[in-house]
Amino acid sequence: MSDIQQATPQVKKNLFLIRALLAVILFCFAFFFVQTHPDQKTTAIIFASLLAATFIPFYFLTEAKFEQVHFQYIVFSMDFVFLLVGLYFYDHMETNLLITIFLTFFISAISQSIGRSIVVALAVTGMYLYLIYFKSDVFNYMDPILMLSCALLFVVAIHSGYLAYRTVQGEKELIELAKRANLLSEKVKEGDQMALNYAASLRNVLDSLPIGAIAVSTEGSTLFVNAKAGKILDMNPKSLTNVYLNMKDSPFGDIGDLMAQAIKKRQDLKKEYLDTNWKNKKRRFRLDSSAGNSPTGQAWGTLFILQEASLAENKPEPAPAK
């Protein structure tokens, strides 16, 4: 049973196989019906042609379309209509069969499993055979219509069980996705808190440095900016704290983009010069960076060293005249 359920991601293929079994059974019903009612041959051909035409979308529609549960509801409803109409046309709308079909449908839907649906089909088929045997004085085990009716119960059980399984599976995927999102959010919060706790112990040291220092968490948010960096950027260091570098209209501007790219690519900056218009004035900054780890080895973020460079610094020398 587990092997059957492992194939469920191939929804398009599975639906095609289930509908193919249903179509073959209904075609067999049509064949035996035409043998005894030759005058109804045209009706049987029209019904068979319409049923065959419903397989055309399997060629054009993508796998993603079939993975949508509401689309599978449409397919199942269409198959159920073909089933009832076929039984009506082929003069096989008997009470016992209809009762067992609806029982199979509801019990298989409650089972929410393809494997359990087969067990349901076995039980309901046994009940159907008992009703036929109890009602009839002459019971023919080799009656082809009886065999087709039993096969029809199996297809209904698998079809409804697969529909219920896919519905529950979709809900489980949403719940699992929500759990993973919550877990990721908790880990991010824990990581940022750990980074803040460790960075706080370095604040006094970094504030005393004669160069600008910007500590950024692994998630790309600034943990703190020392006084020298605030002086270089001519901004209050507190206004630059708890700012995501990737956010729109970041106060760091091009500097933030450069730092964000370094974190994304996991690259340390070494004498990286940046020419930019800072507060309507053309300026050049030098950036160096290094990954930061706590004494326990836990990565808390990246430390960026910011310095202001002269516009002439690190400019390539002009090529000699020929």
Rosetta silent file (secondary structure, phi, psi, omega in degrees, C-alpha in Angstrom):
SEQUENCE: MSDIQQATPQVKKNLFLIRALLAVILFCFAFFFVQTHPDQKTTAIIFASLLAATFIPFYFLTEAKFEQVHFQYIVFSMDFVFLLVGLYFYDHMETNLLITIFLTFFISAISQSIGRSIVVALAVTGMYLYLIYFKSDVFNYMDPILMLSCALLFVVAIHSGYLAYRTVQGEKELIELAKRANLLSEKVKEGDQMALNYAASLRNVLDSLPIGAIAVSTEGSTLFVNAKAGKILDMNPKSLTNVYLNMKDSPFGDIGDLMAQAIKKRQDLKKEYLDTNWKNKKRRFRLDSSAGNSPTGQAWGTLFILQEASLAENKPEPAPAK
SCORE:     score description
SCORE:     0.000 S_00000001
   1 L     0.000  -38.409  179.273    0.000    0.000    0.000 S_00000001
   2 H   -65.263  -32.593  178.063    2.845    2.354    0.798 S_00000001
   3 H   -64.353  -36.085  178.396    4.271    1.704   -2.645 S_00000001
   4 H   -66.002  -43.057 -176.320    1.017    2.892   -4.204 S_00000001
   5 H   -71.365  -23.991  178.430    0.981    6.084   -2.161 S_00000001
   6 L   -67.287  -18.942 -178.071    4.589    6.846   -3.059 S_00000001
   7 L   -88.309   -1.521 -173.312    3.441    7.335   -6.675 S_00000001
   8 L   -63.228  -25.677  177.887    0.937   10.046   -5.829 S_00000001
   9 L   -59.674  -26.271  178.107    3.149   13.010   -6.874 S_00000001
  10 L   -84.645   69.761 -172.082    2.602   11.908  -10.518 S_00000001
  11 H   -63.741  -43.282 -178.007   -0.992   13.076  -10.386 S_00000001
  12 H   -60.233  -45.374 -179.957   -1.504   13.356  -14.132 S_00000001
  13 H   -65.350  -42.632 -178.514   -0.296    9.806  -14.751 S_00000001
  14 H   -64.719  -44.058  178.314   -2.329    8.380  -11.868 S_00000001
  15 H   -63.523  -38.066  178.959   -5.554   10.072  -12.967 S_00000001
  16 H   -62.490  -43.824 -179.272   -4.992    8.872  -16.512 S_00000001
  17 H   -66.203  -41.858  179.458   -4.610    5.254  -15.361 S_00000001
  18 H   -63.527  -44.409 -179.160   -7.693    5.412  -13.115 S_00000001
  19 H   -69.714  -31.207  177.616   -9.818    6.937  -15.879 S_00000001
  20 H   -65.238  -41.055  176.302   -8.454    4.445  -18.389 S_00000001
  21 H   -62.282  -43.366  178.633   -9.667    1.580  -16.186 S_00000001
  22 H   -62.080  -43.032 -179.025  -13.070    3.229  -15.872 S_00000001
  23 H   -64.262  -41.591 -179.984  -13.267    3.766  -19.640 S_00000001
  24 H   -62.433  -42.156  179.832  -12.332    0.152  -20.399 S_00000001
  25 H   -63.755  -44.457  179.608  -15.041   -1.137  -18.029 S_00000001
  26 H   -67.442  -34.528  175.596  -17.690    1.137  -19.565 S_00000001
  27 H   -64.424  -37.658  177.459  -16.580    0.131  -23.093 S_00000001
  28 H   -66.582  -40.094  174.657  -17.041   -3.519  -22.081 S_00000001
  29 H   -58.153  -43.729 -179.609  -20.505   -2.704  -20.774 S_00000001
  30 H   -62.778  -40.297 -178.988  -21.235   -1.080  -24.149 S_00000001
  31 H   -61.660  -49.721 -178.957  -19.970   -4.131  -26.043 S_00000001
  32 H   -67.694  -30.705  178.770  -22.195   -6.589  -24.163 S_00000001
  33 H   -68.434  -41.252 -179.765  -25.124   -4.170  -24.379 S_00000001
  34 H   -66.974  -31.101  179.401  -24.820   -3.888  -28.172 S_00000001
  35 H   -61.564  -34.388 -178.678  -24.728   -7.694  -28.458 S_00000001
  36 H   -98.893  -16.255  179.176  -28.226   -7.899  -27.006 S_00000001
  37 L  -132.291   75.518 -178.320  -29.521   -4.550  -28.334 S_00000001
  38 H   -60.943  -27.001 -177.795  -28.176   -4.050  -31.879 S_00000001
  39 H   -70.969  -15.720 -179.576  -30.609   -1.206  -32.464 S_00000001
  40 H   -99.194   18.989 -176.567  -28.829    0.856  -29.741 S_00000001
  41 H   -62.907  -40.404 -178.815  -25.435    0.664  -31.444 S_00000001
  42 H   -63.205  -42.112  178.595  -25.428    4.359  -32.389 S_00000001
  43 H   -61.534  -42.460  179.918  -26.114    5.427  -28.797 S_00000001
  44 H   -64.526  -39.336 -179.824  -23.273    3.240  -27.532 S_00000001
  45 H   -67.274  -41.474  179.487  -20.850    4.657  -30.117 S_00000001
  46 H   -63.274  -44.329  179.298  -21.766    8.258  -29.263 S_00000001
  47 H   -62.684  -44.872 -179.962  -21.316    7.610  -25.543 S_00000001
  48 H   -63.992  -36.782  179.580  -17.984    5.858  -26.102 S_00000001
  49 H   -67.404  -41.429  177.972  -16.783    8.708  -28.344 S_00000001
  50 H   -64.447  -40.054  178.353  -17.643   11.358  -25.745 S_00000001
  51 H   -65.271  -41.369  178.424  -15.856    9.378  -23.064 S_00000001
  52 H   -65.525  -34.768 -179.235  -12.784    8.982  -25.274 S_00000001
  53 H   -65.685  -24.606 -179.329  -12.810   12.725  -26.038 S_00000001
  54 L   -70.628   -9.914  177.461  -12.395   13.526  -22.324 S_00000001
  55 L   -85.815   -9.644 -178.491   -8.849   12.125  -22.519 S_00000001
  56 L   -60.780  -42.430  179.148   -7.757   14.867  -24.935 S_00000001
  57 H   -59.079  -21.244  178.055   -6.956   17.399  -22.122 S_00000001
  58 H   -65.108  -21.993  179.395   -4.368   14.931  -20.772 S_00000001
  59 H   -83.522  -35.105 -173.710   -2.288   15.744  -23.847 S_00000001
  60 H   -94.284  -37.279 -174.819   -2.515   19.538  -23.617 S_00000001
  61 L   -78.952  149.497 -176.564   -2.689   20.311  -19.890 S_00000001
  62 L   -85.345  168.553  177.363    0.455   20.342  -17.744 S_00000001
  63 H   -61.814  -37.171 -178.448    1.260   18.314  -14.643 S_00000001
  64 H   -61.432  -34.685  178.791    0.875   21.444  -12.495 S_00000001
  65 H   -65.590  -41.352 -178.629   -2.760   21.765  -13.596 S_00000001
  66 H   -72.602  -22.147  178.982   -3.556   18.209  -12.537 S_00000001
  67 L   -73.567  -13.896  177.448   -1.867   18.750   -9.162 S_00000001
  68 L   -74.852  124.960 -174.145   -4.574   21.281   -8.274 S_00000001
  69 H   -64.141  -38.132 -178.679   -7.089   19.524   -6.035 S_00000001
  70 H   -65.798  -28.894  176.260  -10.077   21.493   -7.315 S_00000001
  71 H   -69.937  -35.725  176.492   -9.254   20.343  -10.865 S_00000001
  72 H   -66.726  -32.801  173.913   -9.271   16.746   -9.639 S_00000001
  73 H   -60.076  -40.931  179.737  -12.735   17.395   -8.175 S_00000001
  74 H   -64.232  -44.291  179.906  -13.883   18.392  -11.669 S_00000001
  75 H   -62.278  -44.691 -179.351  -12.399   15.226  -13.187 S_00000001
  76 H   -64.281  -42.753  179.323  -14.004   13.006  -10.549 S_00000001
  77 H   -61.353  -41.377  178.723  -17.416   14.678  -10.951 S_00000001
  78 H   -64.149  -41.560  179.184  -17.235   14.200  -14.714 S_00000001
  79 H   -65.622  -38.119 -179.725  -16.310   10.531  -14.303 S_00000001
  80 H   -65.786  -37.487  177.136  -19.145    9.974  -11.838 S_00000001
  81 H   -65.569  -44.455  178.117  -21.619   11.456  -14.326 S_00000001
  82 H   -61.362  -37.353  179.589  -20.269    9.209  -17.108 S_00000001
  83 H   -62.328  -49.935 -178.063  -20.578    6.242  -14.750 S_00000001
  84 H   -67.802  -41.734  178.932  -24.237    6.876  -13.907 S_00000001
  85 H   -64.257  -39.894  178.940  -25.183    7.784  -17.487 S_00000001
  86 H   -63.694  -42.719  177.639  -23.423    4.653  -18.765 S_00000001
  87 H   -63.438  -34.813  179.296  -25.274    2.431  -16.315 S_00000001
  88 H   -70.198  -46.453 -179.213  -28.548    4.051  -17.389 S_00000001
  89 H   -63.692  -38.159 -174.419  -27.883    3.667  -21.119 S_00000001
  90 L   -92.158   15.967  171.964  -26.707    0.061  -20.751 S_00000001
  91 L    55.922   45.858  179.263  -29.750   -0.900  -18.702 S_00000001
  92 L  -129.236   29.691 -178.668  -27.744   -1.816  -15.614 S_00000001
  93 L   -85.548   63.588 -179.024  -29.182    0.712  -13.134 S_00000001
  94 L   -88.396  153.371 -173.957  -29.977   -1.918  -10.520 S_00000001
  95 H   -63.265  -46.392 -177.625  -30.611   -1.002   -6.884 S_00000001
  96 H   -59.939  -42.615 -179.199  -27.954   -3.237   -5.332 S_00000001
  97 H   -66.834  -42.587  179.597  -25.220   -1.880   -7.565 S_00000001
  98 H   -63.171  -40.992  179.440  -26.199    1.753   -6.955 S_00000001
  99 H   -62.396  -46.543 -178.827  -26.259    1.230   -3.188 S_00000001
 100 H   -68.313  -32.674  177.137  -22.821   -0.387   -3.184 S_00000001
 101 H   -63.825  -46.726 -179.742  -21.385    2.309   -5.483 S_00000001
 102 H   -68.718  -36.318  175.120  -22.468    5.105   -3.145 S_00000001
 103 H   -62.928  -43.095  178.597  -21.274    3.157   -0.100 S_00000001
 104 H   -61.165  -43.177 -179.057  -17.928    2.624   -1.814 S_00000001
 105 H   -61.075  -50.624 -174.512  -17.668    6.300   -2.657 S_00000001
 106 H   -71.269  -42.751 -178.314  -18.359    7.574    0.862 S_00000001
 107 H   -68.309  -38.994  178.266  -16.368    4.960    2.790 S_00000001
 108 H   -65.942  -36.861  177.493  -13.348    5.318    0.481 S_00000001
 109 H   -64.940  -37.802  178.655  -13.482    9.098    0.860 S_00000001
 110 H   -68.836  -33.364 -178.888  -13.468    8.716    4.647 S_00000001
 111 H   -64.456  -31.741  176.895  -10.491    6.339    4.475 S_00000001
 112 L    55.966   35.339 -179.298   -8.349    9.092    2.863 S_00000001
 113 L  -157.207  140.744  178.638   -5.936    6.474    1.548 S_00000001
 114 H   -70.429  -41.321  179.611   -5.537    4.516   -1.653 S_00000001
 115 H   -61.865  -46.877  178.983   -4.461    1.396    0.203 S_00000001
 116 H   -67.035  -27.461  177.811   -7.417    1.485    2.572 S_00000001
 117 H   -64.162  -35.180  178.037   -9.712    2.151   -0.398 S_00000001
 118 H   -66.169  -39.725  176.376   -8.765   -1.231   -1.849 S_00000001
 119 H   -62.612  -40.767  177.656   -9.713   -2.879    1.449 S_00000001
 120 H   -62.319  -42.082 -179.911  -13.025   -0.986    1.301 S_00000001
 121 H   -62.153  -40.002  178.403  -13.567   -2.181   -2.275 S_00000001
 122 H   -62.344  -45.107 -178.907  -13.017   -5.804   -1.221 S_00000001
 123 H   -65.220  -45.383 -177.547  -15.540   -5.496    1.623 S_00000001
 124 H   -68.635  -36.806  177.186  -18.171   -3.717   -0.467 S_00000001
 125 H   -63.437  -40.647  175.838  -17.714   -6.143   -3.359 S_00000001
 126 H   -60.954  -40.696  178.084  -18.262   -9.032   -0.953 S_00000001
 127 H   -65.350  -38.840  179.791  -21.445   -7.366    0.267 S_00000001
 128 H   -64.978  -43.452  178.747  -22.616   -6.862   -3.343 S_00000001
 129 H   -63.798  -37.353  178.161  -22.002  -10.509   -4.207 S_00000001
 130 H   -64.582  -41.852  179.325  -23.911  -11.560   -1.100 S_00000001
 131 H   -63.726  -40.145  179.131  -26.891   -9.382   -2.075 S_00000001
 132 H   -66.860  -43.246 -179.197  -26.902  -10.834   -5.586 S_00000001
 133 H   -66.340  -40.478 -178.847  -26.602  -14.383   -4.274 S_00000001
 134 H   -68.034  -32.141 -176.008  -29.281  -13.837   -1.632 S_00000001
 135 H   -84.710  -31.573 -173.304  -31.655  -12.291   -4.181 S_00000001
 136 L  -100.378  141.238  175.172  -31.136  -14.705   -7.077 S_00000001
 137 L   -77.172  -35.266  178.944  -32.076  -18.353   -7.171 S_00000001
 138 L  -112.897  117.850 -176.828  -29.519  -19.015   -9.904 S_00000001
 139 L  -113.449  116.190 -178.806  -26.122  -17.451   -9.289 S_00000001
 140 L  -101.714  107.547 -179.038  -23.645  -17.437  -12.187 S_00000001
 141 L   -66.193  -26.366 -175.300  -20.128  -16.714  -10.968 S_00000001
 142 L   -95.735   14.760  177.899  -18.858  -16.348  -14.545 S_00000001
 143 L   -65.732  119.969 -177.249  -21.396  -13.723  -15.590 S_00000001
 144 H   -63.150  -34.071  178.601  -19.349  -11.033  -17.387 S_00000001
 145 H   -65.568  -37.346  177.508  -21.727   -8.263  -16.282 S_00000001
 146 H   -65.067  -42.880  178.292  -21.247   -9.345  -12.678 S_00000001
 147 H   -64.392  -40.833  178.053  -17.477   -9.269  -13.077 S_00000001
 148 H   -64.709  -37.467  178.588  -17.615   -5.826  -14.679 S_00000001
 149 H   -64.006  -41.620  177.927  -19.794   -4.577  -11.828 S_00000001
 150 H   -65.414  -41.859  177.621  -17.234   -5.791   -9.266 S_00000001
 151 H   -63.783  -35.251  178.606  -14.394   -4.178  -11.229 S_00000001
 152 H   -63.422  -38.572  177.690  -16.420   -0.972  -11.357 S_00000001
 153 H   -63.171  -38.131  178.342  -16.636   -0.933   -7.556 S_00000001
 154 H   -64.588  -42.487 -179.452  -12.846   -1.203   -7.337 S_00000001
 155 H   -65.635  -42.348  177.854  -12.353    1.733   -9.719 S_00000001
 156 H   -61.234  -41.391  179.751  -14.856    3.880   -7.797 S_00000001
 157 H   -63.479  -45.867 -179.192  -13.065    3.042   -4.537 S_00000001
 158 H   -66.586  -42.542 -178.108   -9.624    3.919   -5.906 S_00000001
 159 H   -62.633  -49.709 -178.679  -10.872    7.094   -7.607 S_00000001
 160 H   -69.230  -38.080  177.883  -12.643    8.459   -4.517 S_00000001
 161 H   -65.039  -38.688  178.516   -9.844    7.346   -2.174 S_00000001
 162 H   -67.642  -38.450  177.553   -7.240    9.060   -4.344 S_00000001
 163 H   -62.590  -45.851  179.430   -9.313   12.253   -4.421 S_00000001
 164 H   -65.009  -39.439  179.836   -9.614   12.253   -0.617 S_00000001
 165 H   -62.830  -44.145 -179.862   -5.904   11.458   -0.242 S_00000001
 166 H   -64.857  -37.420  178.775   -4.901   14.352   -2.498 S_00000001
 167 H   -62.990  -48.368  179.791   -7.190   16.725   -0.572 S_00000001
 168 H   -66.718  -36.732 -179.890   -5.693   15.744    2.778 S_00000001
 169 H   -62.897  -41.248  177.752   -2.198   15.776    1.310 S_00000001
 170 H   -61.968  -42.194  178.030   -2.651   19.376    0.143 S_00000001
 171 H   -65.208  -40.652  178.523   -3.797   20.438    3.601 S_00000001
 172 H   -63.552  -37.802  178.649   -0.862   18.623    5.215 S_00000001
 173 H   -64.472  -39.857  177.591    1.561   20.363    2.850 S_00000001
 174 H   -65.300  -41.717  178.926    0.147   23.759    3.844 S_00000001
 175 H   -65.103  -42.316  179.649    0.405   22.899    7.545 S_00000001
 176 H   -64.792  -38.983  178.046    3.959   21.617    7.097 S_00000001
 177 H   -63.832  -41.247  178.135    4.890   24.766    5.177 S_00000001
 178 H   -64.263  -40.259  178.526    3.476   26.940    7.965 S_00000001
 179 H   -63.112  -42.297 -179.907    5.419   24.939   10.572 S_00000001
 180 H   -66.218  -38.143  178.445    8.645   25.349    8.629 S_00000001
 181 H   -64.488  -42.129  178.152    8.048   29.082    8.247 S_00000001
 182 H   -64.641  -41.342  179.493    7.452   29.436   12.001 S_00000001
 183 H   -63.817  -42.216  178.525   10.546   27.369   12.773 S_00000001
 184 H   -63.628  -40.624  178.663   12.633   29.465   10.404 S_00000001
 185 H   -62.346  -41.205  179.009   11.290   32.654   11.979 S_00000001
 186 H   -64.767  -40.975  179.628   12.201   31.384   15.459 S_00000001
 187 H   -65.304  -39.054  177.865   15.704   30.467   14.316 S_00000001
 188 H   -62.947  -44.345  179.024   16.179   33.897   12.775 S_00000001
 189 H   -61.586  -44.347  179.490   15.030   35.551   16.010 S_00000001
 190 H   -63.538  -41.605  179.426   17.334   33.349   18.081 S_00000001
 191 H   -64.125  -44.248  179.166   20.241   34.027   15.741 S_00000001
 192 H   -64.796  -39.393  179.712   19.704   37.790   15.794 S_00000001
 193 H   -65.431  -41.039  177.796   19.367   37.787   19.586 S_00000001
 194 H   -63.355  -40.985  178.997   22.584   35.794   19.939 S_00000001
 195 H   -64.638  -42.604  178.970   24.323   38.194   17.575 S_00000001
 196 H   -62.472  -42.188 -179.315   23.040   41.189   19.517 S_00000001
 197 H   -63.353  -43.946 -179.282   24.203   39.724   22.840 S_00000001
 198 H   -72.979  -39.215 -179.153   27.693   39.007   21.551 S_00000001
 199 H   -65.717  -30.431  179.212   27.964   42.250   19.600 S_00000001
 200 H   -62.279  -33.612  179.026   27.012   44.224   22.707 S_00000001
 201 H   -71.435  -18.938  178.445   30.145   42.962   24.422 S_00000001
 202 H   -96.680   -5.163 -173.798   32.224   44.343   21.534 S_00000001
 203 H   -58.898  -47.145 -177.531   30.484   47.702   21.382 S_00000001
 204 H   -62.909  -38.472  179.983   32.851   49.490   23.748 S_00000001
 205 H   -66.855  -46.437 -177.068   35.887   48.109   21.946 S_00000001
 206 H   -70.340  -31.248  178.300   34.628   49.025   18.487 S_00000001
 207 H   -66.182  -24.897 -179.405   33.460   52.461   19.600 S_00000001
 208 L   -85.500   -6.339 -179.441   37.023   53.221   20.638 S_00000001
 209 L   -71.446  144.826  178.958   38.434   52.362   17.210 S_00000001
 210 L   -81.754    4.395  178.790   39.655   55.291   15.094 S_00000001
 211 L  -122.949  159.905 -178.883   38.008   53.745   12.007 S_00000001
 212 E   -72.498  138.869  179.143   34.367   53.110   11.165 S_00000001
 213 E  -133.414  131.433  179.497   32.903   49.766   12.152 S_00000001
 214 E  -129.088  119.246  178.631   29.538   48.334   11.115 S_00000001
 215 E   -98.118  126.726 -177.008   28.352   44.985   12.503 S_00000001
 216 E  -123.453  133.610 -179.459   25.790   43.166   10.332 S_00000001
 217 E   -71.860  170.554  179.093   23.909   39.986   11.308 S_00000001
 218 L   -65.576  -18.405  179.093   23.786   36.862    9.165 S_00000001
 219 L   -90.892   -0.464  176.451   20.293   37.961    8.072 S_00000001
 220 L    90.576   16.529  176.880   21.572   41.269    6.697 S_00000001
 221 E  -106.789  142.568 -178.173   20.415   43.654    9.446 S_00000001
 222 E   -74.121  125.854  179.138   22.808   46.111   11.118 S_00000001
 223 E   -82.270  -44.163  172.292   23.486   45.216   14.740 S_00000001
 224 E  -164.442  159.745  178.047   25.286   48.466   15.559 S_00000001
 225 E  -127.331  126.749 -177.312   27.323   51.248   13.984 S_00000001
 226 L   -77.065  171.118 -173.901   30.155   52.828   15.947 S_00000001
 227 H   -62.955  -36.579 -178.058   30.608   56.543   16.417 S_00000001
 228 H   -65.966  -40.363  178.033   33.414   56.827   13.861 S_00000001
 229 H   -64.135  -40.068  177.122   31.279   55.279   11.102 S_00000001
 230 H   -62.433  -36.912  179.084   28.473   57.682   11.972 S_00000001
 231 H   -68.963  -40.283  179.515   30.931   60.582   11.734 S_00000001
 232 H   -63.322  -41.815 -178.376   32.239   59.404    8.355 S_00000001
 233 H   -85.633   -4.513 -179.864   28.713   59.088    7.000 S_00000001
 234 L    57.731   45.978  179.771   27.618   62.285    8.764 S_00000001
 235 L  -141.439  159.503  177.385   24.665   60.476   10.341 S_00000001
 236 L   -74.028  124.319 -178.121   23.510   59.473   13.792 S_00000001
 237 H   -57.032  -31.071 -179.385   24.725   55.870   14.416 S_00000001
 238 H   -66.009  -30.940  179.518   21.429   55.043   16.154 S_00000001
 239 H   -73.659  -13.548  179.853   19.501   55.809   12.967 S_00000001
 240 H  -100.933    2.056 -179.049   21.630   53.232   11.141 S_00000001
 241 L   -91.519  146.988 -178.742   20.994   50.426   13.662 S_00000001
 242 L    59.774   41.221  178.797   18.461   47.631   13.021 S_00000001
 243 L  -114.634  129.872  176.121   18.305   48.478    9.328 S_00000001
 244 E   -81.386  129.005 -176.458   18.094   45.746    6.668 S_00000001
 245 L   -64.906  -29.000 -176.710   20.620   46.363    3.940 S_00000001
 246 L   -86.383   -4.212 -177.837   18.284   44.971    1.248 S_00000001
 247 L   -68.988  152.036  178.740   15.353   47.179    2.191 S_00000001
 248 L   -69.025  141.711 -179.077   14.149   49.801   -0.255 S_00000001
 249 L    58.690   42.439  176.383   15.465   53.337    0.396 S_00000001
 250 L   -64.690  138.554  179.673   18.084   52.046    2.820 S_00000001
 251 L   -65.191  -14.861  179.610   19.954   54.940    4.512 S_00000001
 252 L   -81.100  -17.610  177.933   23.222   53.216    3.571 S_00000001
 253 L    59.303 -132.771 -178.383   22.563   53.664   -0.164 S_00000001
 254 H   -64.442  -30.133  178.214   25.283   52.203   -2.396 S_00000001
 255 H   -63.211  -43.125  178.268   27.345   51.263    0.652 S_00000001
 256 H   -63.733  -38.439  178.156   24.513   49.037    1.857 S_00000001
 257 H   -62.599  -41.669  179.788   24.206   47.412   -1.569 S_00000001
 258 H   -65.117  -43.402  178.852   27.912   46.581   -1.559 S_00000001
 259 H   -65.520  -40.617 -179.817   27.745   45.107    1.950 S_00000001
 260 H   -63.482  -40.917  178.351   24.603   43.124    1.089 S_00000001
 261 H   -64.831  -38.043  178.701   26.243   41.629   -1.993 S_00000001
 262 H   -64.405  -40.696  178.523   29.294   40.641    0.044 S_00000001
 263 H   -67.948  -41.729 -178.785   27.092   38.840    2.584 S_00000001
 264 H   -63.062  -41.659 -178.800   25.042   37.160   -0.133 S_00000001
 265 H   -86.398   -4.071 -179.407   28.147   35.894   -1.951 S_00000001
 266 L    57.086   45.912 -179.690   29.869   35.089    1.363 S_00000001
 267 L  -117.617  139.005  173.913   32.907   37.068    0.314 S_00000001
 268 L   -85.950  135.664  178.530   35.177   39.184    2.486 S_00000001
 269 L   -83.261  133.665  178.122   35.903   42.643    1.141 S_00000001
 270 L  -129.416  108.345 -179.471   39.586   43.547    0.845 S_00000001
 271 L    51.821   50.859  179.221   40.387   47.153    0.006 S_00000001
 272 E   -89.707  117.878 -178.285   37.114   47.575   -1.855 S_00000001
 273 E   -99.735  140.683 -178.161   36.736   51.188   -3.029 S_00000001
 274 E  -131.977  118.753  174.450   33.348   52.696   -3.743 S_00000001
 275 E   -95.173  125.186 -177.793   32.779   56.000   -5.538 S_00000001
 276 E  -153.544  161.051  174.188   29.346   57.422   -4.825 S_00000001
 277 E   -90.581  105.164 -177.768   27.411   60.649   -4.394 S_00000001
 278 L  -107.107  112.986 -178.004   26.915   60.889   -0.653 S_00000001
 279 L    55.135   51.007  176.106   24.651   63.707    0.443 S_00000001
 280 L    61.980   28.487  178.344   25.048   65.475   -2.891 S_00000001
 281 L  -140.875  132.587 -179.304   28.812   65.286   -2.697 S_00000001
 282 E   -73.574  122.340 -177.260   31.110   62.966   -4.616 S_00000001
 283 E  -138.427  160.569  178.323   33.005   60.824   -2.127 S_00000001
 284 E  -123.881  131.275  178.449   35.106   57.673   -2.054 S_00000001
 285 E  -119.930  149.427  174.124   34.880   55.025    0.659 S_00000001
 286 E  -113.377  133.588 -178.228   37.042   52.023    1.389 S_00000001
 287 E  -124.017  132.842  170.492   35.409   48.878    2.767 S_00000001
 288 E  -128.183  151.736 -178.670   36.980   45.814    4.347 S_00000001
 289 E  -146.482  161.224  177.057   35.071   42.979    5.981 S_00000001
 290 E  -155.244  140.334  178.076   35.512   39.787    7.919 S_00000001
 291 E   -66.636  138.407 -177.981   33.104   37.095    9.121 S_00000001
 292 E  -106.702  135.170  177.656   32.460   37.300   12.873 S_00000001
 293 E  -129.793  144.809  176.656   32.213   34.325   15.216 S_00000001
 294 L   -77.662  168.702  178.674   31.520   34.121   18.931 S_00000001
 295 L   -57.098  -24.964  179.072   33.937   32.260   21.250 S_00000001
 296 L   -81.510   -3.693 -178.876   31.713   29.176   20.905 S_00000001
 297 L    92.198   -0.520  179.739   32.245   29.208   17.139 S_00000001
 298 L   -77.030  125.617  179.242   28.709   30.394   16.387 S_00000001
 299 E   -70.756  125.028  178.556   28.625   32.809   13.437 S_00000001
 300 E  -104.310  -16.873  179.295   26.969   36.065   14.502 S_00000001
 301 E   156.195 -147.156 -178.527   27.450   38.082   11.301 S_00000001
 302 E  -133.741  137.491  176.528   29.988   40.193    9.451 S_00000001
 303 E  -103.488  120.822  178.498   32.098   43.112   10.634 S_00000001
 304 E  -103.989  133.655  175.091   32.641   45.840    8.027 S_00000001
 305 E  -102.853  123.635 -176.042   35.412   48.404    8.388 S_00000001
 306 E  -113.578  128.657  176.661   34.546   51.742    6.788 S_00000001
 307 E  -136.834  153.869  175.499   37.082   54.411    5.933 S_00000001
 308 E   -97.466  133.006 -179.121   36.998   57.488    3.767 S_00000001
 309 E  -115.628  155.488  176.657   39.528   57.622    0.974 S_00000001
 310 L   -73.007  152.758 -177.526   40.667   60.474   -1.188 S_00000001
 311 L   -63.339  -22.957 -178.852   39.285   60.552   -4.688 S_00000001
 312 L   -86.751  -13.035 -176.021   42.775   60.108   -6.093 S_00000001
 313 L   -70.703  135.883  174.917   43.522   57.028   -4.009 S_00000001
 314 L    64.520   20.237  175.521   43.742   53.690   -5.795 S_00000001
 315 L   -83.178  139.135  179.988   43.023   55.235   -9.184 S_00000001
 316 L   -66.652  141.875  178.990   44.716   53.432  -12.081 S_00000001
 317 L   -70.430  143.423 -179.728   47.593   55.321  -13.652 S_00000001
 318 L   -64.901  145.795  179.730   46.914   56.651  -17.155 S_00000001
 319 L   -66.516  140.736  179.871   48.339   54.591  -19.989 S_00000001
 320 L   -63.505  143.488 -179.679   51.558   56.050  -21.497 S_00000001
 321 L   -68.881  140.136  178.256   51.076   57.988  -24.701 S_00000001
 322 L   -82.809    0.000    0.000   52.103   56.187  -27.853 S_00000001
